[in-house]
Amino acid sequence: MTLIEILVVLAIIAIVTSLSVLAVGSGDGADGRLEAKRLEARLQLAADQAMIGGSPLALTVAKEGYAFLEWDEQSGEWRAEVGSATAKQHALPAGIFLQTSEASDLLPLGADTSGQGFTLTITQDKRKWTVVFDGMTARLLSATPAAS
């Protein structure tokens, strides 16, 4: 291997390293995208859980986070799920916000696939991600610039 070949390899390594360092701190909305994907996955898990378990669940939405609740037949109220993969309330990182298209912040997921559809929007800076739930399936739509 000649000295020139070694220098070329070192230059390529330096360029790739600098690009990866710049990409990590670029603030391109990777956190918002990750949160939107997490919400989509947790919502789908909860919907599947409601269908398989036969017990209705609900999503409660706040600007800073969300949680899943289950219907308690004895008390006739929604309560935090116990011992479930979706039970823990999820707080969104600073600068990421969640809102729903519905008038209520409590969104039921039907146990018999009769859940009503709704739309959730996660925003970070000037980008937004939309998670659509059709009553049975959650899906993440591509990111779009947020309205000013």
C-alpha atoms as one frame of an Amber mdcrd trajectory, in Angstrom:
protein
   0.000   0.000   0.000   1.440   3.370  -0.970   1.433   6.538   1.051  -1.114
   8.107  -1.308  -3.540   5.207  -0.835  -3.244   5.506   2.929  -3.929   9.254
   2.751  -6.992   8.680   0.554  -8.373   6.100   3.019  -7.763   8.476   5.946
  -9.484  11.316   4.065 -12.524   9.120   3.386 -12.677   8.078   7.046 -12.460
  11.726   8.129 -15.277  12.768   5.788 -17.588   9.921   6.888 -16.856  10.636
  10.557 -17.559  14.353  10.217 -20.820  13.697   8.350 -22.020  11.303  11.030
 -21.156  13.791  13.791 -23.052  16.529  11.972 -26.063  14.265  11.426 -26.357
  13.440  15.125 -26.738  17.070  16.123 -28.693  18.277  13.135 -32.056  18.635
  14.918 -33.879  17.179  11.919 -36.812  15.932  14.001 -35.449  12.458  14.683
 -36.841  12.615  18.242 -40.298  13.560  16.989 -40.218  10.784  14.419 -39.148
   8.278  17.057 -41.969   9.390  19.370 -44.495   9.120  16.529 -43.306   5.589
  15.722 -43.450   4.685  19.431 -47.012   6.031  19.673 -48.052   4.086  16.571
 -46.591   0.848  17.966 -48.061   1.289  21.467 -51.470   2.209  20.047 -51.457
  -0.870  17.805 -50.394  -3.041  20.746 -53.219  -1.657  22.892 -55.778  -2.173
  20.098 -54.608  -5.767  19.635 -54.702  -6.292  23.383 -58.276  -4.962  23.551
 -59.381  -7.266  20.708 -57.650 -10.377  22.050 -58.440  -9.785  25.714 -62.010
  -8.703  25.092 -61.679  -5.786  27.504 -62.071  -2.222  26.242 -59.109   0.106
  26.574 -58.822   3.843  26.111 -56.047   6.239  25.264 -55.880   9.399  27.331
 -54.045  12.254  25.629 -52.332  15.296  27.123 -50.101  17.840  25.413 -47.013
  16.428  27.158 -47.798  12.696  26.939 -50.321   9.882  26.920 -51.415   6.758
  28.820 -53.673   3.767  28.286 -56.587   2.980  30.587 -58.787  -0.081  30.976
 -62.486  -0.268  31.809 -63.165  -1.495  35.342 -66.528  -3.289  35.365 -66.850
  -3.135  39.164 -66.364   0.598  39.561 -67.702   1.568  36.152 -64.687   3.807
  35.510 -61.562   3.933  33.428 -58.400   3.122  35.399 -54.717   2.738  34.696
 -53.910  -0.715  33.354 -52.103  -2.975  35.783 -49.401  -5.371  34.587 -49.677
  -4.431  30.931 -47.026  -3.580  28.363 -48.896  -0.358  27.622 -49.681   0.494
  31.272 -46.975   3.035  31.967 -47.827   6.645  31.240 -45.499   8.002  28.580
 -44.178  11.554  28.950 -42.920  13.163  25.771 -39.461  14.753  25.718 -39.198
  18.533  26.009 -40.148  20.325  22.799 -42.368  17.504  21.496 -46.132  17.882
  21.810 -49.177  15.684  21.193 -52.695  16.671  20.230 -55.799  14.916  19.018
 -58.400  15.822  16.428 -61.179  14.781  18.812 -63.090  16.972  21.267 -62.336
  14.568  24.131 -58.908  13.658  25.479 -60.178  10.128  26.285 -60.249   7.947
  23.173 -61.823   4.463  23.565 -60.392   1.449  21.737 -63.183  -1.083  21.240
 -62.646  -4.672  22.362 -64.689  -5.948  19.419 -62.966  -3.859  16.705 -65.767
  -1.297  17.095 -63.409   1.421  18.281 -63.876   4.790  16.701 -61.184   6.238
  14.515 -59.152   9.276  15.490 -56.067  11.205  14.491 -53.125  12.128  16.706
 -50.479  14.673  15.796 -46.992  14.915  17.247 -45.190  18.202  16.635 -41.566
  19.159  17.107 -40.309  22.533  15.976 -41.677  23.029  12.462 -42.423  19.362
  11.716 -45.402  17.195  12.508 -46.181  13.504  12.316 -49.701  12.152  12.101
 -50.784   8.819  13.573 -54.159   7.672  12.248 -56.209   5.028  14.063 -59.122
   3.625  12.057 -60.721   1.670  14.907 -58.529  -1.368  14.374 -55.153  -0.365
  12.931 -52.719   2.435  13.757 -50.471   3.833  11.058 -47.950   6.613  10.884
 -48.179   9.062   8.020 -45.075  10.782   6.703 -43.799  13.954   8.328 -44.951
  17.313   7.071 -43.953  20.864   7.967 -46.074  22.171  10.846 -48.335  25.149
  10.218 -46.872  28.442  11.308
